[in-house]
Amino acid sequence: MAKRQIKLGAFIPATAQHAAGWRHPESRPQDHLNIDYIIELAKTAERGLFDAYFLADGLSVRWGSAVEGQLGLGDKGVGFEPVTLFAALSVATKNLGFIATASTTYEDPYILARKFASLDHISKGRAAWNVVTTASADTARNFGLEQHPEPKVRYERADEFIEVTQKLWDSWEDDAFIYNKETGQFFQADKVHEPLHKGKHFNVQGPLNVSRPPQGYPVIVQAGQSENGRELAGKYAEVIFTAQQTLEDAQEFYRDVKSRLLKYGRHPDDLKIMPGVSIFVAKTEEEAKEKYDFLNSLIHPKVGLALLSGLSGGINLEKYDLDAPFPKLEDTDINFSSRQQMMIDIARKHNFSIRQLYQYIASARGHWTLVGTPEQVVDQLQQWFENEAADGFNVLPPTTPAGLNDFVDFIVPELQRRGLFRTEYEGKTLRENLGLKRPENQYVTESKLNKAAS
């Protein structure tokens, strides 16, 4: 049996992950729509043997206050549409997978299924879909809605959306197309299946007009941490991107979500849990801390406050002294979202002021942040990996291209030295590299069960 090894995703916004990363002297925010630059980043990730390039996405501009817009967070929801971008990147790479974000609240199952099936064919089996329900209420304005749907409705719709999409990907059996020039038969009619789906949110009757993806289904990725998000992950997710700060919290999440797979007839190994981590690494601890402190020094206070407000569902901290102890917030100030409560807990645990909290949050938007030498960083990654807290990590380089280069040049060799990470890709598809099984066509499975029963 092959030794269990760490899986790695590269979460690479072209303008940098850290709130002030785009202001770093080596950053190239002006190139965020330069395809040659994005290809350069993808090739660096592939040189580091990453499993996949993960790209977040939104369907609205995160504008915020006028000051925030002028100063800039370096990430305003402006950039390439992910599936289009990854189709281009797939031609410039051979093994790197591509995790594209798409919304179940504002997209259509048939169109989405077609886009991702096409990407899987173009990339020869390296596509993944990051399922999001869209948290930003601003998005409703762009799609003719009076208001953004409530979380319960969004997750209910997401469940049916994924079900319909998988039916569409199974429209054609793997061997349906025979291209028989002698008989003139292009495909076998008994191997095409209409979804004939009619549910609460969707009515989709006809088969997809793209043959079955090379992976069966593109890998399903999900990032929810709420109760609804955890349950959806237990039912469908094959990779989950999560945010924890401590080993204990990561273990609780890992064990809880893995346990939910059983009631859906799934094995715990069918899901890879990959917490987000931002890493500042150098040959010495002092140099790594200098990198961290320098980047934090570039955060404008109003941008820091806007970052906290955006991540916390609207807490207004402008009335407080930035350098006083973090305020005790009244119940009326908060709605106790999981991300919001996590940030408040961080402030309490470390006795942070508001300024210290936004500096802490700025590097990874609430994800785990590590600062140190390669040995110090990998010690902590290894602890999580070997103690039921992670199957791998979604790496959030604080700056691009420097932070990504640092990870590939410093961390990857140390992981390999300890036997924790591959020295070459195991397979050709994303599923093969992640160690995930290829799903059988549900209509073929149903036919086998019916034959067995009769």
C-alpha positions as CSV (number, residue, x, y, z in Angstrom):
1,M,0.0,0.0,0.0
2,A,1.3,3.4,-1.0
3,K,2.4,5.7,1.9
4,R,0.0,8.4,2.7
5,Q,1.3,11.8,1.6
6,I,0.3,15.4,1.8
7,K,-1.8,16.9,-0.9
8,L,-1.3,20.5,-1.9
9,G,-3.5,23.1,-3.5
10,A,-2.1,26.5,-4.6
11,F,-4.6,29.3,-3.9
12,I,-3.1,32.0,-6.2
13,P,-5.0,35.3,-6.8
14,A,-2.9,37.2,-9.4
15,T,-2.8,40.3,-7.2
16,A,-1.7,38.5,-4.0
17,Q,-3.5,36.9,-1.0
18,H,-2.3,39.3,1.7
19,A,-4.4,42.5,2.0
20,A,-1.3,44.6,1.1
21,G,0.5,41.9,-0.9
22,W,-0.1,43.8,-4.1
23,R,2.1,46.7,-2.7
24,H,5.1,44.4,-2.2
25,P,8.0,45.6,-4.4
26,E,8.1,42.3,-6.3
27,S,4.4,42.0,-6.8
28,R,2.9,42.7,-10.3
29,P,-0.7,43.7,-9.8
30,Q,-0.7,45.5,-13.2
31,D,-0.3,42.0,-14.8
32,H,-3.4,40.4,-13.2
33,L,-5.0,40.2,-16.7
34,N,-1.7,39.3,-18.5
35,I,-2.1,35.6,-19.5
36,D,1.7,35.2,-19.8
37,Y,2.1,36.2,-16.1
38,I,-0.6,33.8,-15.0
39,I,1.0,31.0,-17.1
40,E,4.2,31.8,-15.2
41,L,2.5,31.3,-11.9
42,A,0.9,28.0,-13.0
43,K,4.2,26.7,-14.2
44,T,5.8,27.5,-10.8
45,A,3.0,25.6,-9.1
46,E,3.6,22.7,-11.4
47,R,7.3,22.9,-10.7
48,G,6.4,22.5,-7.1
49,L,4.3,19.4,-7.9
50,F,1.1,21.0,-6.5
51,D,-2.0,19.0,-7.1
52,A,-4.1,21.9,-8.3
53,Y,-4.3,25.7,-8.9
54,F,-7.3,27.0,-6.9
55,L,-9.0,30.2,-8.0
56,A,-11.6,31.9,-6.0
57,D,-14.3,33.9,-7.8
58,G,-17.2,36.2,-7.3
59,L,-20.0,37.6,-9.4
60,S,-19.8,41.1,-8.1
61,V,-17.2,43.8,-7.4
62,R,-16.5,44.0,-3.7
63,W,-16.5,47.8,-3.7
64,G,-17.0,48.8,0.0
65,S,-16.3,52.3,1.1
66,A,-15.0,55.0,-1.2
67,V,-11.7,55.1,0.7
68,E,-11.3,51.3,0.5
69,G,-11.9,51.5,-3.3
70,Q,-9.2,54.2,-3.7
71,L,-6.6,52.5,-1.5
72,G,-7.4,49.0,-2.6
73,L,-7.4,45.7,-0.9
74,G,-5.6,44.1,-4.0
75,D,-8.6,41.9,-4.5
76,K,-11.8,43.6,-5.7
77,G,-13.4,40.6,-7.5
78,V,-11.9,41.9,-10.8
79,G,-10.2,39.3,-12.9
80,F,-10.5,36.4,-15.3
81,E,-13.5,34.0,-15.3
82,P,-11.9,30.8,-13.9
83,V,-13.1,28.2,-16.4
84,T,-12.0,30.3,-19.4
85,L,-8.6,31.0,-17.7
86,F,-8.0,27.4,-16.8
87,A,-8.7,26.2,-20.4
88,A,-5.8,28.4,-21.5
89,L,-3.5,27.3,-18.6
90,S,-4.2,23.6,-19.3
91,V,-2.5,23.9,-22.7
92,A,0.6,25.4,-21.0
93,T,0.9,22.6,-18.3
94,K,0.8,18.8,-18.2
95,N,-0.1,17.7,-14.7
96,L,-1.4,20.6,-12.6
97,G,-5.1,20.4,-11.8
98,F,-7.5,23.3,-11.9
99,I,-10.1,24.1,-9.3
100,A,-12.5,26.7,-10.6
101,T,-15.1,28.4,-8.4
102,A,-18.7,28.6,-9.6
103,S,-21.9,29.5,-7.8
104,T,-25.0,27.3,-7.4
105,T,-27.1,30.3,-6.5
106,Y,-26.5,32.4,-9.6
107,E,-25.5,29.9,-12.3
108,D,-27.5,27.2,-14.2
109,P,-26.9,23.5,-13.9
110,Y,-26.9,22.8,-17.7
111,I,-24.5,25.6,-18.6
112,L,-22.2,24.9,-15.6
113,A,-22.1,21.1,-16.4
114,R,-21.3,21.9,-20.0
115,K,-18.5,24.3,-19.1
116,F,-16.8,22.0,-16.6
117,A,-17.2,18.9,-18.9
118,S,-15.5,20.9,-21.6
119,L,-12.7,22.0,-19.3
120,D,-12.1,18.4,-18.2
121,H,-11.8,17.3,-21.8
122,I,-9.6,20.2,-22.8
123,S,-7.3,19.6,-19.8
124,K,-7.4,15.8,-20.3
125,G,-8.9,15.1,-16.9
126,R,-7.6,17.9,-14.6
127,A,-10.7,19.9,-13.8
128,A,-12.4,20.5,-10.5
129,W,-15.5,22.5,-9.4
130,N,-15.3,24.5,-6.2
131,V,-19.0,24.7,-5.2
132,V,-20.0,27.9,-3.6
133,T,-23.5,29.3,-2.6
134,T,-22.2,32.9,-2.8
135,A,-22.0,34.9,0.4
136,S,-22.0,38.4,-1.1
137,A,-25.4,40.0,-1.0
138,D,-24.2,42.5,-3.6
139,T,-24.4,39.8,-6.2
140,A,-28.2,39.9,-6.3
141,R,-28.1,43.3,-7.8
142,N,-26.3,41.9,-10.9
143,F,-28.9,39.2,-11.5
144,G,-32.2,41.0,-11.3
145,L,-33.0,39.8,-7.7
146,E,-34.5,42.1,-5.1
147,Q,-32.6,40.3,-2.3
148,H,-30.0,37.7,-1.8
149,P,-31.4,34.3,-0.8
150,E,-31.1,33.2,2.8
151,P,-28.3,30.6,3.6
152,K,-30.9,27.7,4.2
153,V,-32.4,28.3,0.7
154,R,-28.9,28.6,-0.9
155,Y,-27.8,25.3,0.5
156,E,-31.0,23.6,-0.4
157,R,-30.6,24.8,-4.0
158,A,-26.9,23.8,-4.0
159,D,-27.8,20.2,-3.0
160,E,-30.3,19.8,-5.9
161,F,-27.9,21.7,-8.2
162,I,-25.1,19.2,-7.7
163,E,-27.5,16.3,-8.1
164,V,-28.7,17.7,-11.5
165,T,-25.1,18.4,-12.6
166,Q,-24.0,14.9,-11.9
167,K,-26.9,13.5,-13.8
168,L,-25.9,15.7,-16.8
169,W,-22.3,14.5,-16.6
170,D,-23.7,10.9,-16.8
171,S,-25.8,11.7,-19.9
172,W,-23.5,9.6,-22.0
173,E,-21.9,6.3,-21.0
174,D,-18.1,6.2,-21.4
175,D,-18.3,4.0,-24.5
176,A,-21.4,5.5,-26.0
177,F,-19.5,7.0,-29.0
178,I,-18.3,4.3,-31.5
179,Y,-17.7,6.4,-34.7
180,N,-18.4,3.3,-36.9
181,K,-17.7,4.6,-40.4
182,E,-18.7,1.3,-42.1
183,T,-22.2,1.2,-40.6
184,G,-22.6,5.0,-40.2
185,Q,-23.4,4.6,-36.5
186,F,-21.9,7.6,-34.6
187,F,-23.1,6.5,-31.1
188,Q,-25.1,3.8,-29.4
189,A,-28.6,5.2,-28.6
190,D,-29.1,2.9,-25.6
191,K,-26.1,4.5,-23.9
192,V,-27.4,8.0,-23.8
193,H,-29.6,9.0,-20.8
194,E,-31.9,11.9,-20.3
195,P,-31.9,13.3,-16.7
196,L,-35.7,14.0,-16.7
197,H,-35.2,15.9,-13.5
198,K,-38.0,17.9,-12.0
199,G,-37.4,19.2,-8.5
200,K,-38.1,22.2,-6.3
201,H,-35.5,24.4,-8.0
202,F,-34.8,22.9,-11.3
203,N,-36.5,21.3,-14.3
204,V,-33.8,19.8,-16.6
205,Q,-35.0,17.2,-19.1
206,G,-32.5,16.7,-21.9
207,P,-29.0,15.1,-21.9
208,L,-25.8,17.2,-21.9
209,N,-24.4,17.9,-25.4
210,V,-20.8,17.1,-24.3
211,S,-19.7,13.5,-23.8
212,R,-18.8,12.2,-20.3
213,P,-15.8,13.9,-18.7
214,P,-12.5,12.0,-18.7
215,Q,-12.7,11.9,-14.8
216,G,-16.3,10.8,-14.8
217,Y,-17.1,14.0,-12.9
218,P,-14.7,16.9,-12.4
219,V,-13.5,16.7,-8.7
220,I,-16.1,18.3,-6.4
221,V,-14.6,20.9,-4.0
222,Q,-16.4,22.7,-1.2
223,A,-15.5,25.2,1.4
224,G,-18.4,25.6,3.8
225,Q,-17.8,25.4,7.6
226,S,-21.4,25.9,8.8
227,E,-23.7,23.0,9.7
228,N,-25.3,23.2,6.2
229,G,-21.8,23.4,4.6
230,R,-20.5,20.4,6.6
231,E,-23.5,18.3,5.6
232,L,-23.2,19.2,1.9
233,A,-19.6,18.3,2.1
234,G,-20.4,14.9,3.6
235,K,-22.8,14.1,0.8
236,Y,-20.8,15.4,-2.2
237,A,-17.4,16.9,-1.6
238,E,-14.2,15.2,-2.5
239,V,-11.9,18.0,-1.4
240,I,-12.8,20.6,1.3
241,F,-11.0,23.9,1.8
242,T,-11.4,25.0,5.4
243,A,-10.1,27.5,7.9
244,Q,-8.8,26.6,11.3
245,Q,-6.3,28.2,13.6
246,T,-5.5,25.4,16.1
247,L,-4.8,21.7,15.9
248,E,-7.8,21.0,18.2
249,D,-10.2,22.9,16.0
250,A,-8.8,21.3,12.9
251,Q,-9.2,17.8,14.4
252,E,-12.8,18.5,15.4
253,F,-13.7,19.6,11.9
254,Y,-11.8,16.8,10.3
255,R,-13.4,14.1,12.4
256,D,-16.9,15.6,12.2
257,V,-17.0,16.0,8.4
258,K,-15.3,12.6,7.7
259,S,-17.9,10.9,10.0
260,R,-20.8,12.3,7.9
261,L,-19.7,10.5,4.7
262,L,-20.8,7.1,6.1
263,K,-24.6,7.8,5.9
264,Y,-24.2,8.6,2.2
265,G,-22.4,5.3,1.5
266,R,-19.1,6.9,1.2
267,H,-15.6,6.1,2.7
268,P,-13.7,8.7,4.7
269,D,-10.9,8.5,2.1
270,D,-13.3,9.7,-0.5
271,L,-12.8,13.2,0.9
272,K,-9.5,15.1,1.3
273,I,-9.6,17.9,3.9
274,M,-7.2,20.7,3.1
275,P,-7.0,23.6,5.6
276,G,-5.8,26.9,4.2
277,V,-2.3,28.1,5.3
278,S,-0.3,31.2,4.5
279,I,3.5,30.8,5.0
280,F,6.3,33.3,5.4
281,V,9.5,31.3,5.1
282,A,13.2,32.1,4.9
283,K,16.5,30.5,5.8
284,T,16.4,32.1,9.3
285,E,13.5,32.7,11.6
286,E,14.5,36.4,11.9
287,E,14.4,36.9,8.1
288,A,11.0,35.2,7.9
289,K,9.6,37.5,10.6
290,E,11.0,40.5,8.8
291,K,9.1,39.4,5.7
292,Y,5.9,39.2,7.8
293,D,6.4,42.5,9.6
294,F,7.3,44.4,6.4
295,L,4.1,43.2,4.6
296,N,1.9,44.1,7.5
297,S,3.5,47.6,7.6
298,L,2.0,48.2,4.2
299,I,-1.6,47.8,5.4
300,H,-3.5,51.1,5.4
301,P,-5.6,51.3,8.6
302,K,-8.8,52.0,6.7
303,V,-8.1,48.9,4.5
304,G,-7.5,46.9,7.6
305,L,-10.8,47.9,9.0
306,A,-12.6,47.3,5.7
307,L,-11.1,43.8,5.6
308,L,-12.4,43.0,9.1
309,S,-15.8,44.4,8.3
310,G,-16.0,42.4,5.0
311,L,-15.0,39.1,6.6
312,S,-17.2,39.5,9.7
313,G,-20.5,40.3,8.1
314,G,-20.4,44.0,8.7
315,I,-19.0,44.7,12.2
316,N,-18.2,48.4,12.4
317,L,-15.0,48.9,14.3
318,E,-14.3,52.5,13.1
319,K,-15.6,54.0,16.4
320,Y,-12.9,52.2,18.5
321,D,-9.3,53.0,19.2
322,L,-7.2,50.8,16.9
323,D,-4.5,50.2,19.5
324,A,-6.7,49.7,22.5
325,P,-7.7,46.1,23.6
326,F,-10.2,44.6,21.2
327,P,-13.7,45.8,22.2
328,K,-16.3,43.7,23.9
329,L,-19.0,43.6,21.3
330,E,-22.7,43.5,22.1
331,D,-25.0,40.9,20.8
332,T,-26.6,43.5,18.6
333,D,-23.3,44.1,16.8
334,I,-22.8,40.6,15.6
335,N,-24.7,37.8,13.8
336,F,-22.4,35.0,15.0
337,S,-21.4,33.7,11.5
338,S,-18.7,31.0,11.8
339,R,-16.0,33.3,10.2
340,Q,-17.0,36.2,12.4
341,Q,-16.9,34.2,15.6
342,M,-13.5,32.8,14.6
343,M,-12.1,36.3,14.3
344,I,-13.5,37.4,17.6
345,D,-12.0,34.3,19.2
346,I,-8.6,35.0,17.7
347,A,-8.6,38.5,19.2
348,R,-9.6,37.2,22.6
349,K,-7.0,34.4,22.6
350,H,-4.1,36.6,21.7
351,N,-5.3,39.8,23.5
352,F,-5.1,41.6,20.2
353,S,-6.0,45.2,19.6
354,I,-8.0,46.0,16.4
355,R,-4.8,46.9,14.6
356,Q,-3.1,43.6,15.6
357,L,-6.1,41.6,14.6
358,Y,-6.3,43.0,11.1
359,Q,-2.6,42.5,10.7
360,Y,-3.0,38.9,11.8
361,I,-6.0,38.4,9.5
362,A,-4.5,40.2,6.5
363,S,-2.1,37.5,5.4
364,A,-4.8,34.8,4.9
365,R,-8.3,36.2,5.6
366,G,-8.5,34.1,8.9
367,H,-6.7,31.0,7.7
368,W,-3.7,29.6,9.5
369,T,-0.5,31.7,9.2
370,L,3.0,30.2,9.8
371,V,6.3,32.2,10.0
372,G,9.7,30.6,10.3
373,T,12.4,28.4,8.7
374,P,11.5,25.5,6.4
375,E,12.1,23.1,9.3
376,Q,9.9,25.1,11.7
377,V,7.0,25.4,9.2
378,V,7.1,21.7,8.1
379,D,7.1,20.6,11.7
380,Q,3.7,22.2,12.2
381,L,2.3,21.0,8.8
382,Q,3.5,17.4,9.7
383,Q,1.8,17.6,13.1
384,W,-1.6,18.4,11.6
385,F,-1.2,15.8,8.8
386,E,-0.2,13.0,11.1
387,N,-2.9,13.8,13.8
388,E,-6.2,13.7,12.0
389,A,-6.3,17.4,11.3
390,A,-5.5,17.5,7.5
391,D,-5.0,15.4,4.4
392,G,-3.1,18.2,2.9
393,F,-3.1,22.0,2.7
394,N,-4.4,24.8,0.4
395,V,-1.4,27.1,0.3
396,L,-2.2,30.8,0.2
397,P,1.1,32.6,-0.8
398,P,1.0,36.0,0.8
399,T,2.5,37.6,-2.3
400,T,2.9,36.7,-5.9
401,P,5.2,35.7,-7.4
402,A,7.6,35.9,-4.4
403,G,5.5,34.0,-1.8
404,L,4.8,31.1,-4.2
405,N,8.4,30.9,-5.2
406,D,9.4,30.7,-1.5
407,F,7.1,27.8,-0.9
408,V,8.3,25.8,-3.9
409,D,12.0,26.6,-3.1
410,F,12.0,26.2,0.7
411,I,9.0,24.1,1.8
412,V,8.6,21.5,-1.0
413,P,12.2,20.2,-0.6
414,E,11.8,19.8,3.2
415,L,8.5,18.0,2.7
416,Q,10.2,15.7,0.2
417,R,13.2,15.1,2.5
418,R,10.8,13.8,5.2
419,G,8.9,11.6,2.7
420,L,5.7,13.6,3.2
421,F,5.3,14.8,-0.4
422,R,5.7,13.4,-3.9
423,T,8.9,13.7,-6.0
424,E,6.8,13.2,-9.2
425,Y,3.2,13.1,-10.2
426,E,1.5,9.8,-9.7
427,G,-1.0,10.0,-12.5
428,K,-2.3,12.0,-15.4
429,T,-5.6,13.2,-14.0
430,L,-6.4,15.3,-10.9
431,R,-8.3,12.3,-9.4
432,E,-5.3,10.0,-9.8
433,N,-3.0,12.5,-8.2
434,L,-5.4,13.2,-5.3
435,G,-6.0,9.4,-4.8
436,L,-9.7,9.7,-5.6
437,K,-11.7,7.0,-7.4
438,R,-13.4,7.7,-10.7
439,P,-17.2,7.6,-10.2
440,E,-19.2,5.0,-12.2
441,N,-22.0,6.3,-14.4
442,Q,-25.1,6.3,-12.2
443,Y,-27.3,5.0,-15.0
444,V,-24.9,2.0,-15.5
445,T,-25.0,1.3,-11.8
446,E,-28.8,1.5,-11.8
447,S,-28.9,-0.9,-14.7
448,K,-26.6,-3.4,-12.9
449,L,-28.7,-3.3,-9.8
450,N,-31.9,-3.8,-11.7
451,K,-30.4,-6.8,-13.5
452,A,-29.2,-8.3,-10.2
453,A,-32.7,-7.8,-8.7
454,S,-34.4,-9.5,-11.5
